[in-house]
Every structure is written in structure tokens, then in C-alpha cells.
Amino acid sequence: MVAVLSLGQVLGGVAFGATISLGAVLAADISGDDAFSGLATAAVTFGTAAIAVPLAALARRGGRRPALATGMLIALAGVVMVIAAASLRSFPLLLVAFALVGAGQAANLQSRFAAADLATDRSRGRDLSLVVWATTIGAVLGPNLTGPGEMLGNAAGMPPLTGPYLFTVVAQILAIALYLTLLRPDPLLLAVRVTAHAASASDARIAKPDAPALARYSIFAIAAAHGVMVSVMAMTPVHLLHHGASLSVIGFTISLHIAGMYALSPVFGILADRMGRIPTILLGQGLLAAALITASFGEASTLAVTVALVLLGLGWSAATVAGSALLTEASSEQQRTRRQGLSDLTMSLVAAIGAILAGVVLAWIGYGGLSLVVSVAVVATIVLSIVVVRPQR
């Protein structure tokens, strides 16, 4: 089950990585204005937010298999529309297409919860983190297919900058086939049946009493960490460029950041299982705080900013893995998928709004000031850990 979800995450990562790597370039080319280049990523993010709750509702009714396949199918339609928009030179159509592509990212986010459906307390963090880790392969491989994809696109007579989407189409078709044929039995439907007939001790490890306060806390912790990460990460290339860094240095910094986000997620999953969900979330806040302090006081140093970005990715990973595991076990079967969809919606909206506001803050008080401003979310998560979680425990 985890292997199937992990492979699906690799395919989804390839598709999403190839899409994002060219989105800004396509937006600038078709609109004719570099100022509109960021709207491609914004459209994908808002599309992810818009489809998160409907996909969760579909999973609740029919299981993870049709929900994940549907998300990928919508994204596939979006990719075809991206190619059409490039051919027609239509910027509005391009934004709509990228919004549909966001459904693929929503499916990728839901995959981590699918890994936790049948997991027990001893393995929930580990299983969930393995699926998150698989994103590393796709995230690294996807952008590197841009060159070969453009050569294939030119040979096939496709519009400029759309050739790499051939790999996206193939990856998404394979992901759809994978989920429909190999994700059996459906983990969510099986978990529901097991819970409904729970009688033995082993079944009880899957069935969980509802804990709304802990669920709300986990949603907040995930969204806050995601908002902090996206706000700082999105402004880092601009900041480094203004301080004279080359594009290769900027690319290397972002690559290390992505590695921090995904490569060590199994470590945080194991820590969440052994140390507990809350301590691992707090470990994530410590890493995020260290990242923000390093970025704020070392903003003039490329090395310091790179270290900060790595710490930022690690903090995001710890908070997201442990928070997702906590959300799953703090929610009853009746509430689980609904809250998971709400969590994905919230984190995507926070990321989109954070990325937009981060540009304003950067222009106002600089990169160091931005790092200090977003630290409010870290402090709030720590305070909630004391105020909300301790009474529940």
C-alpha cells in the first residue's frame, strides 16, 4: 500500500515539478510582462486549495482510489489546456489551466493521509513520511526533464516551452492507472469497515476517539509551518539576486531547500512515532525559528541564507509529518477526511496569501524583516501547544 502511494507520489512529483519549472516562464512569455510571471504559481496554489475539500468529500464517499485518480485526471486536463493556451497565446486560458493543474498537487497532498488510513500508532508517522519522502524523487527529476522535453516538443511541432509537458502527460496517465489498478483494497474504505466492526485490540489501534481541539491545533500547525516556509522561500531568489548571487547559486540553494523539505521526512516520521506528535511539531518550530533567525541576521551572506533555507525545509518537514499524523489520529472516522481536506485547503490558502504578502513585506523592510515578521506564526504554534494541547493530554 505504502509502495503504491509512494510510486504515485513520484509520478505526481515529476508532473508537478515539470509544470512549475516552466509556469513562470510561460506566463511571462504569453502575457508579455514579467510582472505577471508569479501568477502561474499563484493559480496552481489556488487551484490546489479549491479542489482540496471536494477531493476529500469524494474520498469520504468512494474511497481514496477514485479521489486520487480524479485529482490526477483533472490535472491532466489542465496540462492539455496549458498546451492549448500556449498555442492560442491566451493568458486567461493559461491561468485557468494552471488552476486545474493544482488538482494534481491536491491529490499528492491527500496521498500522505491515505498512507495513514490503516497505520497504527507505532507506524503512522513512518508510513506517512515515506510517502512524503517519495516526492523528493519527482521534485528533483521533473525540472531536469525540461531540456529533453523541449527537444521532443520541437520535433513534434508543439508550441515553444510546452515540450516538457509531454513527460507530465505520461506521468499523470501512469499515476491514474496506478491508483485505479493497484491501490487495492482501498485504504480508506477498509479502515471504515475495520472501525465499524472493531472488537479486537488490533482493530482498536486504528479506531480513534474524536479530539476536535487537537485536530484544530494540528491544522493550524501544518498551515503555519507551510505559510512560513513558502513566504520566505518565495522571496529568497529575489533577495539573492539583488545581492549579486548567480542563477546557479540560487538554483543550488533552492535544491538544498527542497532536499531539506523531503529527504529527511522518514527521520521525522520515526521521531513522531517514538517521541510523540507534539514534541516533533515543537522540534519543527525550533528548526523554523533557527532558520528565521539565521536568515534575519545573516541576510547579507549567501552561505547564511542557504543554511537558513535548509533549516526552513527541515522545520517544515517535521511540523508537516507530525501534524498530519496527529490530525489523522485526533479525528474520528466520520470527521477524518473532512478535516484532512480542510487542512489541505487551509495550508494552500495560507501559502498563496503568504507568498503575495511576502513581496510587499520584502519591499518594505527587507529579507531580514520578513523573516522576523513570519516568526509570529512559529510563536503562535508554540503558545497553542501549551494552551490547547496540554489540557487535552
Secondary structure, DSSP 8 states (H G I E B T S, - for coil): -HHHHHHHHHHHHHHHHHHHHHHHHHHHHHHS-GGGTTHHHHHHHHHHHHHHHHHHHHHHHH-HHHHHHHHHHHHHHHHHHHHHHHHHT-HHHHHHHHHHHHHHHHHHHHHHHHHHSS--TTTHHHHHHHHHHHHHHHHHHHHHTHHHHHHHHHHHT--TT-TTHHHHHHHHHHHHHHHHHHS-S-HHHHHHHHHHT--SHHHHTT-----HHHHHHHHHHHHHHHHHHHHHHHHHHHHHHHTT--HHHHHHHHHHHHHHHHTTHHHHHHHHHHH-HHHHHHHHHHHHHHHHHHHHHTTT-HHHHHHHHHHHHHHHHHHHHHHHHHHHHTS-HHHHHHHHHHHHHHHHHHHHHHHHHHHHHHHHHHHHHHHHHHHHHHHHHHHHIIIIIHHH-
